[in-house]
Amino acid sequence: MYFIDVQGTLISDIDKSPLPGSIEFINHLNENNIPYMIVTNNTKKSSQDFYTFLQRQGFIFSNDNYIDPLMLLESRVAKTSVAAYGAEEFLDTLVGMGYTLNYDNPQTVLIAIKENFTHDEYAQMIDFLLSGASLVGMHETSIYAKNNKRYPGVGAILKLLEFATSVKYDVIGKPSDAFYKKALAKLAKGTKFTDITMISDDVKGDLGGAKELGMKTIFVTSGKYKTQEEIVPFLDENLRPDEVYADMQEILDKSELV
């Protein structure tokens, strides 16, 4: 059984096109009735819009096989008094979900991703947190890759804010236990984390948390990292991935798992 990341794993960080072997891998799982979940940290589009986008890219899977942080957000963060930071699409999606954005005296500072956070935005976040607002990340990615550049991910920003203010943070999406447990519950009854293999290009933000829960992990270097040498040697030995492949095509060609 599989949990499968999307950005940098199934689709390109550059142009959002399917990566080599990604459509074929999903087709293989479908044809062989192998249970799986598409577990993405999408926050820019509504859940339904991003699911539809993936379908249009050629990925054929049921809505029941899909989960993103927006699907858990309403149960974790109240819709009133939120200072949200991220791409314009994310802010628009929040408003469309009925959230009230408040940049005067918010109860919650909610962080998603974009490539151009400013020092003034960080200063504003810090003031809100020191005034009693809670800190929540839509996910905890290590790196955000876009336009052939790599930026600090939401996880890195959360760590920055925690260090600056001593305010602890919560995480909605990967790699939070709550997110992975929700994904697990959507699979066959009685499934355990030890039954799952997690595939992702985020060896810190996705696979580390999966490993801690007992999942087998596969790291693909088709997204955030160019080679495993950039990151794997520097990880805690207990959090290193079980296997490393270039992309989904190489998993199909060489892995004994499929």
Secondary structure per residue as TSV (DSSP state, phi and psi in degrees):
chain	resnum	aa	ss	phi	psi
A	1	M	-	360.0	149.0
A	2	Y	E	-131.9	144.4
A	3	F	E	-107.1	130.2
A	4	I	E	-128.0	122.2
A	5	D	-	-68.9	166.4
A	6	V	-	-111.8	-68.4
A	7	Q	B	-65.0	121.9
A	8	G	T	82.7	-6.0
A	9	T	T	-116.7	-54.7
A	10	L	T	-96.6	-35.3
A	11	I	B	-125.7	154.2
A	12	S	-	-71.7	140.8
A	13	D	T	-68.6	-19.6
A	14	I	T	-85.1	-53.9
A	15	D	T	-127.8	7.8
A	16	K	-	66.6	14.4
A	17	S	-	-81.2	157.0
A	18	P	B	-61.0	135.4
A	19	L	-	-80.7	159.6
A	20	P	T	-53.8	127.8
A	21	G	T	81.8	-4.7
A	22	S	H	-71.3	-46.2
A	23	I	H	-65.1	-41.0
A	24	E	H	-63.5	-36.1
A	25	F	H	-65.1	-46.3
A	26	I	H	-63.6	-41.1
A	27	N	H	-60.7	-39.7
A	28	H	H	-61.3	-43.7
A	29	L	H	-63.6	-42.8
A	30	N	H	-61.3	-47.1
A	31	E	H	-65.5	-29.1
A	32	N	T	-104.5	11.7
A	33	N	T	53.2	41.0
A	34	I	-	-91.8	119.2
A	35	P	-	-64.0	143.7
A	36	Y	E	-159.2	161.6
A	37	M	E	-129.9	135.4
A	38	I	E	-85.0	112.4
A	39	V	E	-115.3	99.2
A	40	T	-	-113.9	153.0
A	41	N	-	-96.9	26.3
A	42	N	-	-50.9	131.0
A	43	T	-	-135.8	-11.1
A	44	K	S	-77.5	-40.8
A	45	K	S	-102.8	157.5
A	46	S	-	-61.1	158.2
A	47	S	H	-55.9	-44.9
A	48	Q	H	-66.2	-40.5
A	49	D	H	-65.8	-38.3
A	50	F	H	-73.6	-37.8
A	51	Y	H	-58.5	-45.2
A	52	T	H	-63.4	-40.4
A	53	F	H	-57.9	-45.9
A	54	L	H	-64.7	-38.0
A	55	Q	H	-60.4	-42.3
A	56	R	H	-68.5	-24.0
A	57	Q	T	-78.2	-8.7
A	58	G	T	109.5	4.8
A	59	F	-	-87.7	119.1
A	60	I	-	-106.5	108.5
A	61	F	-	-157.6	157.8
A	62	S	-	-74.7	154.1
A	63	N	G	-58.9	-27.0
A	64	D	G	-68.7	-16.0
A	65	N	G	-97.4	16.4
A	66	Y	E	-127.8	139.0
A	67	I	E	-149.8	140.4
A	68	D	-	-140.2	169.1
A	69	P	T	-62.6	-29.1
A	70	L	H	-61.9	-25.7
A	71	M	H	-75.1	-15.2
A	72	L	H	-108.4	-10.5
A	73	L	H	-60.3	-45.7
A	74	E	H	-63.1	-26.8
A	75	S	H	-84.5	-7.6
A	76	R	H	-115.9	-29.4
A	77	V	S	-130.4	125.2
A	78	A	-	-62.9	149.6
A	79	K	S	-78.7	-7.3
A	80	T	S	-99.0	144.7
A	81	S	S	59.9	60.1
A	82	V	E	-117.4	128.0
A	83	A	E	-96.2	104.9
A	84	A	E	-104.4	141.8
A	85	Y	E	-131.8	130.6
A	86	G	S	163.7	-168.2
A	87	A	-	-63.8	155.4
A	88	E	H	-56.5	-36.9
A	89	E	H	-61.7	-37.6
A	90	F	H	-65.2	-45.9
A	91	L	H	-62.6	-40.6
A	92	D	H	-63.0	-40.2
A	93	T	H	-63.3	-41.6
A	94	L	H	-60.3	-46.9
A	95	V	H	-60.8	-40.8
A	96	G	H	-63.7	-25.0
A	97	M	T	-86.1	-2.6
A	98	G	T	97.2	12.3
A	99	Y	-	-79.7	141.7
A	100	T	-	-99.7	117.2
A	101	L	B	-85.7	131.6
A	102	N	-	-135.8	114.6
A	103	Y	S	-112.7	26.6
A	104	D	S	-108.9	-59.2
A	105	N	S	-143.8	67.2
A	106	P	-	-72.4	155.8
A	107	Q	S	-86.8	-27.1
A	108	T	E	-134.9	135.1
A	109	V	E	-100.5	118.1
A	110	L	E	-115.4	121.4
A	111	I	E	-110.7	127.1
A	112	A	-	-117.3	-154.5
A	113	I	-	-120.2	148.1
A	114	K	-	-160.3	166.5
A	115	E	S	-90.4	-8.2
A	116	N	-	-127.8	46.9
A	117	F	-	-59.4	143.4
A	118	T	-	-108.0	161.2
A	119	H	H	-61.8	-34.2
A	120	D	H	-66.1	-36.2
A	121	E	H	-65.6	-43.5
A	122	Y	H	-61.0	-40.9
A	123	A	H	-62.4	-41.4
A	124	Q	H	-64.7	-44.5
A	125	M	H	-57.5	-45.4
A	126	I	H	-62.0	-43.4
A	127	D	H	-59.6	-44.4
A	128	F	H	-63.0	-43.0
A	129	L	H	-66.9	-40.8
A	130	L	H	-70.6	-16.0
A	131	S	T	-93.2	2.9
A	132	G	T	113.6	-1.3
A	133	A	-	-69.6	149.8
A	134	S	E	-85.2	159.6
A	135	L	E	-117.3	123.8
A	136	V	E	-133.8	133.7
A	137	G	E	-105.5	140.0
A	138	M	S	-65.3	-26.7
A	139	H	-	-162.7	-170.9
A	140	E	-	-136.1	45.9
A	141	T	-	-64.3	147.6
A	142	S	S	-82.4	-43.6
A	143	I	E	-133.4	143.3
A	144	Y	E	-111.5	117.7
A	145	A	E	-104.4	127.5
A	146	K	E	-159.8	141.8
A	147	N	T	54.7	39.5
A	148	N	T	60.4	24.0
A	149	K	E	-125.4	157.0
A	150	R	E	-122.1	122.5
A	151	Y	E	-111.4	160.8
A	152	P	E	-59.2	133.5
A	153	G	-	-80.8	179.0
A	154	V	H	-59.2	-38.1
A	155	G	H	-60.2	-40.8
A	156	A	H	-66.4	-38.0
A	157	I	H	-69.0	-39.6
A	158	L	H	-61.7	-41.8
A	159	K	H	-62.8	-40.6
A	160	L	H	-59.4	-48.3
A	161	L	H	-68.8	-37.2
A	162	E	H	-63.4	-43.0
A	163	F	H	-64.9	-38.4
A	164	A	H	-72.2	-31.5
A	165	T	H	-120.2	-14.0
A	166	S	-	66.1	16.5
A	167	V	-	-87.2	122.1
A	168	K	-	-72.5	153.2
A	169	Y	E	-120.4	157.3
A	170	D	E	-110.5	156.5
A	171	V	E	-126.5	132.6
A	172	I	S	-84.0	-52.7
A	173	G	S	-92.2	-152.3
A	174	K	T	-61.4	143.0
A	175	P	T	-103.1	36.9
A	176	S	-	-65.5	147.0
A	177	D	H	-58.4	-40.5
A	178	A	H	-61.9	-40.3
A	179	F	H	-67.2	-48.1
A	180	Y	H	-66.0	-34.8
A	181	K	H	-66.8	-37.5
A	182	K	H	-64.9	-41.7
A	183	A	H	-64.3	-41.2
A	184	L	H	-62.5	-39.7
A	185	A	H	-64.9	-22.3
A	186	K	T	-82.7	-10.0
A	187	L	S	-87.8	-168.7
A	188	A	S	-61.4	143.3
A	189	K	T	-58.9	136.2
A	190	G	T	90.1	-1.9
A	191	T	-	-67.8	139.0
A	192	K	-	-115.2	160.0
A	193	F	G	-59.5	-31.4
A	194	T	G	-68.5	-10.6
A	195	D	G	-86.9	-9.2
A	196	I	-	-102.4	140.3
A	197	T	E	-111.6	123.5
A	198	M	E	-98.7	130.3
A	199	I	E	-116.4	126.5
A	200	S	E	-160.9	159.8
A	201	D	S	-93.1	-4.8
A	202	D	-	-104.0	91.4
A	203	V	T	-70.9	-21.7
A	204	K	T	-95.1	-54.5
A	205	G	T	-73.6	-26.0
A	206	D	T	-109.3	-53.5
A	207	L	H	-75.9	-31.0
A	208	G	H	-60.9	-48.2
A	209	G	H	-64.7	-37.6
A	210	A	H	-64.0	-41.7
A	211	K	H	-62.5	-41.1
A	212	E	H	-63.4	-27.6
A	213	L	T	-86.8	-3.3
A	214	G	T	101.4	4.6
A	215	M	-	-75.9	151.6
A	216	K	E	-77.7	144.5
A	217	T	E	-127.2	139.6
A	218	I	E	-122.8	124.8
A	219	F	E	-101.2	125.3
A	220	V	E	-109.1	138.1
A	221	T	S	-98.4	35.4
A	222	S	S	-96.8	5.5
A	223	G	S	-131.8	-103.3
A	224	K	S	-66.9	-32.7
A	225	Y	-	-115.8	139.9
A	226	K	S	-79.0	-34.3
A	227	T	S	-144.0	159.8
A	228	Q	G	-67.8	-24.6
A	229	E	G	-65.5	-20.6
A	230	E	G	-66.7	-27.1
A	231	I	T	-137.6	-40.7
A	232	V	G	-58.2	-43.3
A	233	P	G	-61.8	-18.9
A	234	F	G	-96.4	-1.5
A	235	L	S	-83.6	153.4
A	236	D	-	-56.0	136.5
A	237	E	G	-56.0	-34.6
A	238	N	G	-73.1	-14.4
A	239	L	G	-108.5	3.6
A	240	R	S	-70.6	146.2
A	241	P	-	-65.7	152.3
A	242	D	S	-72.6	-35.3
A	243	E	E	-142.7	154.5
A	244	V	E	-131.7	131.5
A	245	Y	E	-135.7	160.5
A	246	A	S	-70.2	-40.1
A	247	D	S	-166.0	-177.5
A	248	M	H	-64.8	-30.8
A	249	Q	H	-63.6	-41.0
A	250	E	H	-67.6	-32.7
A	251	I	H	-61.8	-45.4
A	252	L	H	-61.4	-39.4
A	253	D	H	-77.7	-34.9
A	254	K	H	-119.3	-22.7
A	255	S	-	-77.3	141.4
A	256	E	S	-83.1	-7.5
A	257	L	-	-69.1	-29.1
A	258	V	-	-114.0	360.0
